[in-house]
Amino acid sequence: MATGTLGTTATNSLTSKAFPVGSGLTAAQTAADIAAIASAIKDDLNNLHPIWAGAWSASGTLYIPNRGFLKVLTGDYVGVDSQGWPILVSANSIAHAAWTKVGS
């Protein structure tokens, strides 16, 4: 058995947001940022790939469709790829691994 490598075809192909969202933002701006990511997360097993409503919440809960829940901690990033798949990257990986982020 051998492992492989995984990457993207572009260095900025994920839409993402740092957690907690909203340092210095109004409640409406924070809700809008979370909604922007949450509304892009889709059900990968349904042939129509509908949006999975409420997939990410301000409390830090991220639902991976058809798989379960993850707890998003301070400094972590939640991203979503062009197919609607959510990706959680830890604060440590963002700070020390080969991740590129633009904005928050």
C-alpha positions as CSV (number, residue, x, y, z in Angstrom):
1,M,0.0,0.0,0.0
2,A,1.3,3.5,-0.8
3,T,0.1,7.0,-0.3
4,G,-0.2,9.6,-3.0
5,T,-0.3,13.4,-3.1
6,L,-3.3,15.6,-3.3
7,G,-3.6,19.2,-4.5
8,T,-5.6,21.6,-6.6
9,T,-5.2,22.8,-10.1
10,A,-4.9,26.4,-8.9
11,T,-3.4,28.1,-5.9
12,N,-6.6,29.9,-5.1
13,S,-9.4,27.6,-6.2
14,L,-11.2,27.5,-2.8
15,T,-13.6,30.1,-1.4
16,S,-12.8,30.4,2.3
17,K,-13.4,32.2,5.5
18,A,-11.4,32.3,8.8
19,F,-13.2,31.4,12.0
20,P,-14.5,33.1,14.0
21,V,-15.9,35.2,11.3
22,G,-16.5,38.8,12.1
23,S,-13.8,40.4,14.2
24,G,-15.0,44.0,14.2
25,L,-17.9,43.2,11.8
26,T,-21.6,43.7,12.5
27,A,-23.8,40.7,13.2
28,A,-25.4,41.1,9.8
29,Q,-21.9,41.1,8.1
30,T,-20.9,38.0,10.1
31,A,-24.1,36.2,9.2
32,A,-23.6,37.1,5.5
33,D,-20.0,35.7,5.5
34,I,-21.1,32.4,7.0
35,A,-24.1,32.2,4.7
36,A,-21.8,32.8,1.7
37,I,-19.8,29.7,2.5
38,A,-22.7,27.6,3.8
39,S,-24.8,28.3,0.7
40,A,-22.0,26.9,-1.5
41,I,-21.9,23.5,0.3
42,K,-23.7,20.8,-1.7
43,D,-24.9,17.3,-1.3
44,D,-22.4,15.2,-3.3
45,L,-24.6,12.0,-3.2
46,N,-27.8,13.5,-4.6
47,N,-27.7,13.5,-8.4
48,L,-29.1,17.1,-8.4
49,H,-26.4,18.3,-5.9
50,P,-28.6,20.6,-3.9
51,I,-27.2,23.1,-1.5
52,W,-27.0,21.6,2.0
53,A,-28.8,24.3,4.1
54,G,-27.1,25.2,7.4
55,A,-23.9,23.3,6.7
56,W,-21.8,25.9,8.6
57,S,-23.0,27.9,11.6
58,A,-21.7,30.8,13.6
59,S,-21.3,28.4,16.6
60,G,-18.4,26.7,14.7
61,T,-20.2,23.6,13.6
62,L,-19.4,22.4,10.1
63,Y,-21.6,19.6,8.6
64,I,-19.9,17.5,5.9
65,P,-22.9,16.3,3.9
66,N,-23.7,12.6,4.4
67,R,-20.7,12.2,6.7
68,G,-21.1,14.1,9.9
69,F,-20.1,17.1,12.0
70,L,-16.8,18.8,12.6
71,K,-16.0,21.5,15.2
72,V,-14.3,24.5,13.7
73,L,-11.9,26.1,16.2
74,T,-10.5,29.7,16.3
75,G,-8.1,30.3,13.5
76,D,-9.3,27.4,11.4
77,Y,-10.4,28.1,7.8
78,V,-13.5,26.7,6.2
79,G,-13.4,26.5,2.4
80,V,-15.5,25.1,-0.3
81,D,-14.4,24.0,-3.7
82,S,-16.1,24.6,-7.1
83,Q,-18.1,21.4,-6.7
84,G,-19.5,22.5,-3.3
85,W,-17.3,20.3,-1.2
86,P,-16.4,21.7,2.2
87,I,-12.8,21.7,3.4
88,L,-11.6,22.4,7.0
89,V,-8.0,23.5,7.4
90,S,-6.7,23.9,10.9
91,A,-5.1,27.1,12.2
92,N,-1.8,25.2,12.6
93,S,-1.8,24.0,9.0
94,I,-2.7,27.5,7.7
95,A,0.2,28.9,9.7
96,H,2.8,26.3,8.9
97,A,2.0,24.3,5.8
98,A,1.9,25.0,2.1
99,W,-1.5,26.8,2.2
100,T,-2.0,30.1,0.4
101,K,-4.8,32.4,1.7
102,V,-6.0,35.7,0.3
103,G,-8.2,37.8,2.5
104,S,-10.0,36.1,5.4
